[in-house]
Amino acid sequence: MHHGSGILSTRQRRLAWLGFLLAALQAPVSARLVSDESWLFSLCVALMVATVIIADDAARRRPADATD
């Protein structure tokens, strides 16, 4: 059984993980340093990138011959 290819290339997947980690680490740092609630934007970006990574995982695990 062959696995399907994901929606991201290998390079895009690595950049997505890097972006997720940077945004996830930046949120608590800016929450401590900034008095307003702008750190929530970093949290939202990290959650959106995580959603794309999860969708890519699901597409990679789906068999190549499966159709919707």
N, C-alpha and C positions, 0 to 999 in steps of 0.2 A: 504494500500500500504506500503510495507516494503522498507526501504532505503538500498542501497548497503553499503558494508563495504569499507572503504577507503584503500589506498595502505599503509598507515602507521598505526601502532598500537597506542593506546592512549599514551603510554610512548614515542614512537618515535615522535609523533606529538608534545608533550610538549617539547622534546629536540630540535625539529626543530624550534619551536617558540623561545626558549631560544637562539639558535644559530643565528637565524635571528636578534633578538634584540641586541645581543652582537656585531655582525658584523656591523649592521647598526649604532650602537652608537660609535663603534671604528673608523669607517671611518672618520667622521669629526674631531675627536680628533687627530688622526694621521696626518690628512691633515694640522692641525694647528702646530703640533709639529715637523713634519719631512719635510725636504726641497725637497725631491724627490716625485715622483708620485706613490709611493707604496701603498698609501691609496686607490687607485682605485681597488686593489685586494680585499680589504675588501668589497667594494661596489659590485663587481662582485659576490663574495660569498654570500652576503646578497640577491642579486637578484636571484641567483640560488636556494637558500633555499626557497625564497618566491614563486618561480615557483613550487616547489615540494608541498608546502603547498596549493597552489591554485589547483593543480592537485588532491590532496587528498580531498579537499572540493568538487570538481566536482564529484569525484568517490563516495563520501558519499551521495551526493544529488541525484545521479542516482538511479532509482528504482532497486531493487534487481533482478527482472525478466527481465530487459532490456538487450539485447544483441547487440554487435557491428555489 
